[in-house]
């Protein structure tokens, strides 16, 4: 499987990249989304129903599209990185990163020795089952994107230290978790939430990293982009299916 630094270069250069969450565990919706025009897709294996087997099929589906496939793993645990990356993910999103130590652990799990602790195997999909292993082993740390989620008060307190970690490419705000931990669950216009957004974006900017966020509503896109968020996802496949089907059912009930 061919991989390059193209997506990571775009992210770190501050280009705007738009994506969506794929939380149904379906390779079909992943492929539909990849063909819809998104730059990247977040395959959600923290809250979604997917498993290792569905992840493989999702990544194969995304590979047939122009989109880049990033996977949110369920926890900051090295074996989860290894299996997900070997399957061919272009990046990893790590939930609930609250300290520089946790950020360094995530980056280490994503990188091969001597830069990290990722287990080495030639026979995996990411390295074209051995055919591209030499290039992948030498350059994967330049190609793979690490997105660390800022979701807690502790993370806000240490956001500059997290942003300073080499390989911490994107500080990605989880808006519902962060607002909940701020005591203002779901209130995305509250001054404390806006202050937190500015704090994260400022840390990313100071350290040459990108700020990312999941926009839950189209009205969030412009103001959050103006705030400095360049890695943005809007909605999810589950949300689109749910909304579309409810709209169709409501339309039919009117006739």
Phi, psi and omega in degrees: 000121182285137178218150180217180180274005189305312184291315180296321178299318179296318181297310186284342177275357177087011175293147177282126177235123184256135181220190175210160179271139176247100189245009180266355182072017187256129173291333181291313178291329175297317180291319177301314180295320180296331179271353184279345178117003177289147176285325183211157179233139176257108177277109191272106177245023167265305182256342182285170184273005186291162178229183178302321183290319178290327179299315179303314181292325177296315180295324176295321178293316180296326180297340178274007182233171177284351186282155175263137184261115175250141184243129171270116179275165187282337183199158181280072183231129188307317180299330179292321176300311186302311183293321182291317180291320178300330179286347174113017177295144176274353179184169181232134169256131185246120180284155170051053173270118189240002181207164177295325178298317178293324177296316179296323178297319179296313181297319180297322180291338181272343187247145176287156172300146008271002183279341184200205187233012181297132178295144187257127175212134178279328187274073175217162185295323182301326181260024181054039178055040176105333185296325181249019189299316184301314180292319181295316180298320183285331191236359184302326180294339177270339187265324189274140181260133177250117178249119183252125185276130177258108190223358187231165175295324178297319178298318178298320181294334183244020189296325178293321178293322178295314181296332182284347182291127177298126181096352173277085192285319186229128169267108190250114181283129168267100192297321182289315178298314183295315180295324177297315180289342173276355181082019182225049189311121176078001180265089187275002175251001181294140180305325180294323179290316179299319177299319179296318178301315180295324179296315180293313180298322179295317178297316178300314182297316182297330185253012177071027179250178179253150173257135181230160181197154171264115175276123183270350182212147182300333181290345180279337192300305185297310181295324180286327174294318178298332180285346178115010181271114185251345175251098189234136172248145177237116174066198185206166176294322178297317178296319180294317179295314181299312181296316182296317181291321179294322177295317179297315181297318180295322179296317180295325181291342180279354184240000000 
